[in-house]
Amino acid sequence: MLSVISILIVIGSLAWSCILLLPWKPWSTRERLDSDGSPPDFDLSDVTVLIPARDEAESISRTLAGLERQGKHLAVIVIDDQSSDGTADLAKRSFRGNLQVLLGKELPESWVGKLWALEQGRQVATTESILLLDADIELAPGTIHALKSKLEAENLDLVSLMAELRMRTLWEKILSPAFIFFFKLLYPFAVGNDPISRLGVAAGGCVLIRTGKLKAIGGFSALKASIIDDCELAKRVKQSGGRTWIGLTHSAKSMRAYPSLGSFWNMVARTAFTQLRYSVLLLLVTTLLMALVFWCPFLGLADRSMIVRAASWLGLVSMCIAYLPVVRFYRQTPFLVITLPVVSSLYLLMTWSSAIRYWRGQRSMWKGRMYGRA
């Protein structure tokens, strides 16, 4: 007769086999889109790029240089969100094409800074499509053409790419692949890409959207207070009858550095509790589930029952198999798969840190702006 703890170990271990068998394959990297690297001869006169930039002097030049390699007649609008490091002047010197630099107005109450900047840019844009691009994202040549082709060929309203995070330092290599893996478990790409599903999934660093659809949902004012604005945008598009798609890529790379555990910790803690809708119940359920699926298989290896030990080994092998595609996609050593239980514990602590910050009155903080509890 198995004890309660043994039963929990078996359940937690078999959960990984269930994840591998899910029809939408949240662990897979099959949803992907990359540029073919063709010469930038494409006519992009029907696309406007909106770049919200607040103190982005370190990256704005490379971001704009990447846009110069995309094609002809591309319009770019940089919204300088009251920077103090000369971002606007640097942007003007870094792009030789159709560039407009808007000096952002004072942030209104109840708005998130990025969304307010984008709304100011949206009101100026006149093209058929708008590319929302973070100021730290560098695009490979032909990426916008690939996005545009995907949008038109499949009659989509929004196409988004999960930018490749920087993976240079030890902590970036350990934590970044897991960040994508956990995101895909929470927001399965295949489910979000299904027009029948109500789940909205997008990655805000690189989003191509039809201008008419963006206007139809009320622009960015419809989600002005959203911290996780990308998925909220995709959700609003789907609610209005639109179709969305998200995929992984090597053609959009984030230059944002997270060299230490502390810097990565702050990035995750900024939105982790928001993903749980500020719910204590969901936080506790998440904690129990993560303990069940990430640590119970290890505990079961020392169990007296051969059934429990066999289930634990099956769980550990299934866990590694599930994580391996993401690790391989980002060209990291396969041995990273064995770090997942420890990494999951760090992410759980980051989530609790996010909750504690919220309970203290801080919903999120970015570039000197603190968004308090609603």
C-alpha positions in Angstrom: 0.0 0.0 0.0 1.5 3.3 -1.1 1.6 6.2 1.3 0.1 9.6 0.5 3.6 11.0 -0.1 4.4 8.1 -2.5 1.2 8.7 -4.4 2.0 12.4 -4.8 5.5 11.5 -6.0 4.0 9.2 -8.6 1.5 11.9 -9.7 4.2 14.5 -10.0 6.4 12.1 -12.0 3.7 11.0 -14.4 2.7 14.6 -15.0 5.8 15.0 -17.3 4.6 12.1 -19.4 1.2 13.8 -19.7 2.9 17.0 -20.8 4.8 15.2 -23.5 1.6 13.7 -24.8 -0.5 16.9 -24.9 -1.7 17.4 -28.5 -0.7 21.1 -28.6 2.9 20.1 -27.6 3.8 23.1 -25.3 7.4 21.9 -25.1 7.9 21.9 -28.9 9.8 24.5 -31.0 7.8 23.8 -34.1 6.3 27.3 -34.2 9.1 29.3 -35.6 9.8 32.0 -38.2 13.2 33.2 -39.4 14.4 35.5 -42.1 15.9 33.9 -45.2 18.7 36.4 -45.1 17.8 37.8 -48.5 19.2 41.1 -49.6 17.1 44.1 -48.4 15.4 44.8 -51.7 11.8 44.6 -50.4 9.4 47.5 -50.6 8.2 48.1 -47.1 6.4 51.4 -47.7 3.3 49.9 -46.1 4.9 49.3 -42.8 5.7 51.8 -39.9 7.9 50.7 -37.1 7.1 52.1 -33.6 9.9 52.1 -31.1 9.1 53.2 -27.5 12.4 54.3 -26.0 13.2 55.4 -22.5 16.9 55.8 -21.7 17.9 53.4 -24.5 21.2 55.0 -25.6 23.1 51.7 -25.2 21.0 49.9 -27.8 19.0 52.3 -30.0 21.8 52.6 -32.6 22.0 48.8 -33.2 18.2 48.6 -33.3 18.0 51.3 -36.0 20.9 49.8 -37.9 19.0 46.5 -38.1 16.0 48.3 -39.5 18.2 49.9 -42.2 18.9 46.4 -43.5 15.2 45.4 -43.8 14.2 47.0 -47.1 13.2 50.2 -48.9 10.9 53.0 -47.9 10.4 51.7 -44.3 9.0 54.4 -42.0 10.3 54.5 -38.4 8.9 56.4 -35.5 11.0 56.5 -32.3 9.0 57.8 -29.3 11.5 59.2 -26.9 9.7 58.6 -23.5 11.4 61.5 -21.6 14.8 60.0 -21.7 17.7 61.5 -19.8 20.6 59.9 -21.7 20.3 61.5 -25.1 18.4 58.7 -26.7 16.5 61.0 -29.1 19.7 62.7 -30.5 21.4 59.4 -30.9 18.5 58.0 -32.8 18.5 60.9 -35.2 22.1 60.3 -36.0 21.7 56.5 -36.4 19.2 56.2 -39.2 19.5 57.5 -42.7 16.0 56.7 -43.9 12.4 57.9 -43.1 12.8 58.5 -39.4 10.6 60.6 -37.1 11.5 61.1 -33.5 8.6 62.1 -31.2 9.3 63.7 -27.9 6.9 61.8 -25.6 4.4 63.8 -23.5 3.9 63.5 -19.8 2.6 60.1 -18.7 -1.1 60.4 -17.9 -2.5 58.8 -14.8 -3.4 55.1 -15.1 -1.3 54.6 -18.2 1.8 52.3 -18.5 4.7 54.2 -20.0 5.4 51.9 -22.9 1.7 51.8 -24.0 1.4 55.6 -23.7 4.5 56.0 -25.9 3.1 53.5 -28.5 -0.3 55.3 -28.5 1.4 58.6 -29.4 3.2 56.8 -32.2 0.1 55.1 -33.4 -1.7 58.4 -33.8 1.0 59.5 -36.3 1.4 56.2 -38.3 -0.5 56.1 -41.6 0.6 52.8 -43.1 -1.4 49.5 -43.5 0.7 47.7 -40.9 2.6 48.7 -37.8 5.6 46.9 -36.3 5.9 47.3 -32.5 9.6 46.9 -31.8 11.4 47.2 -28.4 14.4 49.5 -28.4 16.7 46.7 -27.5 15.7 44.3 -30.4 18.0 43.8 -33.3 16.4 42.3 -36.5 18.3 40.2 -39.0 18.0 41.4 -42.7 14.6 40.4 -44.2 12.8 39.8 -40.8 10.1 42.4 -41.5 9.5 40.9 -44.9 9.2 37.4 -43.3 6.6 38.8 -40.8 4.7 40.6 -43.5 4.6 37.5 -45.8 3.3 35.4 -42.9 0.6 38.0 -42.1 -0.6 38.2 -45.7 -0.2 34.5 -46.7 -2.3 33.3 -43.7 -4.7 36.2 -43.5 -3.6 37.0 -40.0 -4.1 40.3 -38.0 -1.1 40.0 -35.7 2.2 38.1 -36.0 4.6 38.1 -33.1 8.1 36.7 -32.6 9.6 35.7 -29.3 13.0 37.5 -29.5 16.0 35.5 -28.6 17.3 36.5 -25.2 20.9 37.3 -24.7 22.8 34.1 -23.4 26.4 35.1 -22.8 26.9 35.1 -19.0 26.5 32.0 -16.9 23.2 33.2 -15.4 21.8 34.2 -18.8 22.6 30.7 -20.2 21.0 29.0 -17.2 17.9 31.1 -16.8 17.0 32.4 -20.3 16.1 29.0 -22.0 14.0 28.2 -18.9 12.2 31.6 -19.2 11.1 30.7 -22.7 10.2 27.1 -21.6 8.0 28.3 -18.7 6.4 30.9 -20.9 5.4 28.3 -23.5 4.0 26.0 -20.7 1.9 28.9 -19.4 0.9 30.2 -22.9 1.1 27.3 -25.4 1.9 28.8 -28.8 -0.2 26.2 -30.7 -3.2 27.0 -28.5 -2.7 30.8 -29.0 -2.3 30.3 -32.7 -5.6 28.4 -33.0 -8.3 30.8 -34.2 -10.9 28.9 -32.2 -9.0 29.3 -28.9 -9.7 32.3 -26.8 -6.1 32.4 -25.5 -4.1 35.4 -26.6 -0.4 34.9 -26.9 2.2 37.4 -28.2 5.7 38.6 -27.3 5.7 42.4 -27.1 9.3 42.9 -28.3 8.4 42.2 -31.9 4.8 42.4 -33.1 3.4 43.1 -36.6 -0.2 44.2 -36.5 -2.7 45.5 -39.1 -3.3 49.2 -38.4 -7.0 48.8 -39.0 -7.4 46.1 -36.5 -5.4 48.0 -33.9 -7.7 51.0 -34.4 -10.8 48.7 -34.2 -9.9 47.5 -30.8 -9.5 51.1 -29.5 -5.7 51.4 -29.9 -3.5 51.1 -26.9 -6.0 53.0 -24.7 -7.9 49.7 -24.6 -5.1 48.1 -22.6 -3.4 51.3 -21.2 -2.9 49.8 -17.6 -1.7 46.4 -18.7 1.6 45.2 -17.4 1.6 42.1 -19.6 0.5 44.1 -22.6 1.6 41.7 -25.3 -0.8 38.9 -24.4 -3.5 41.3 -23.6 -3.1 42.8 -27.1 -3.4 39.4 -28.7 -6.4 38.6 -26.6 -8.2 41.8 -27.7 -7.4 41.1 -31.3 -8.9 37.6 -31.0 -11.9 38.9 -29.1 -12.6 41.2 -32.1 -12.6 38.3 -34.5 -9.0 38.6 -35.5 -6.3 35.9 -35.9 -2.9 35.9 -34.3 0.3 33.9 -34.5 3.4 33.7 -32.4 6.6 31.7 -32.9 10.2 31.4 -31.9 13.0 33.0 -33.9 16.8 33.5 -34.3 16.2 36.6 -36.4 15.1 39.0 -33.6 17.7 39.2 -30.8 17.4 41.1 -27.6 20.4 43.1 -26.6 19.2 43.6 -23.0 21.8 42.3 -20.6 21.0 40.4 -17.5 24.6 39.6 -16.3 23.7 38.7 -12.7 21.1 36.7 -10.8 19.8 40.0 -9.3 19.2 41.6 -12.7 17.4 38.6 -14.0 15.5 38.3 -10.8 14.1 41.9 -11.1 13.1 41.3 -14.7 11.0 38.3 -13.8 9.6 39.7 -10.5 8.4 42.7 -12.4 5.5 40.7 -14.0 5.4 37.3 -12.3 2.6 38.0 -9.9 0.7 39.8 -12.6 0.6 36.6 -14.6 -1.1 35.0 -11.6 -3.7 37.9 -11.6 -2.5 39.0 -8.2 -4.2 35.9 -6.7 -3.0 34.4 -3.5 -4.8 31.2 -4.3 -3.1 30.9 -7.7 0.2 31.6 -6.1 -0.3 28.8 -3.6 -1.5 26.4 -6.3 1.5 27.3 -8.5 3.8 26.7 -5.5 2.3 23.2 -4.8 2.3 22.2 -8.5 5.9 23.2 -9.0 7.0 21.3 -5.9 5.0 18.4 -7.2 6.4 18.2 -10.7 9.9 19.4 -10.2 11.0 17.9 -6.9 8.8 14.9 -6.2 10.5 12.9 -9.0 13.8 13.4 -7.1 12.4 12.4 -3.8 11.0 9.3 -5.3 14.4 7.9 -6.2 14.9 7.1 -2.5 11.5 5.5 -2.0 11.3 1.8 -0.9 8.7 1.0 -3.5 10.0 -0.1 -6.9 6.9 1.3 -8.5 7.6 4.7 -7.1 11.2 4.6 -8.1 10.3 3.5 -11.6 7.8 6.4 -11.9 10.4 8.8 -10.6 12.9 7.8 -13.2 10.2 8.0 -15.9 9.3 11.5 -14.6 12.9 12.7 -14.6 13.6 11.4 -18.1 10.4 12.9 -19.4 11.3 16.2 -17.8 14.6 16.3 -19.6 13.0 15.3 -22.9 10.4 18.1 -22.6 13.1 20.7 -21.9 15.6 19.6 -24.5 14.0 21.1 -27.6 14.2 24.6 -26.2 17.8 24.2 -25.0 18.8 22.9 -28.4 16.9 25.6 -30.3 19.0 28.2 -28.5 22.2 26.2 -29.1 23.0 25.6 -25.5 24.6 22.5 -24.0 22.1 19.6 -23.5 23.4 19.2 -20.0 21.3 22.3 -19.0 18.3 20.0 -18.8 19.4 18.6 -15.5 19.4 22.1 -14.0 15.6 22.6 -14.5 14.5 21.6 -10.9 16.9 24.1 -9.4 16.1 26.8 -12.0 12.4 26.2 -11.3 12.9 26.8 -7.6 14.6 30.1 -8.4 11.7 31.2 -10.6 9.3 30.2 -7.9 11.2 32.4 -5.4 11.1 35.2 -8.0 7.4 34.8 -8.2 7.0 35.1 -4.4 9.3 38.1 -4.5 6.9 39.6 -7.1 4.0 38.9 -4.8 5.7 40.5 -1.8 6.5 43.6 -3.8 2.8 43.8 -4.8 1.6 43.4 -1.2 4.0 46.3 -0.2 2.3 48.5 -2.8 4.6 48.1 -5.9 2.9 46.5 -8.9 5.8 46.9 -11.2 8.9 49.1 -11.8 10.7 49.9 -15.0 13.2 52.6 -15.9 12.6 54.7 -12.7 8.8 54.5 -12.9 6.9 52.6 -10.3 3.4 51.4 -11.0 1.5 51.0 -7.7 -1.3 48.6 -6.8 -4.6 49.4 -8.5 
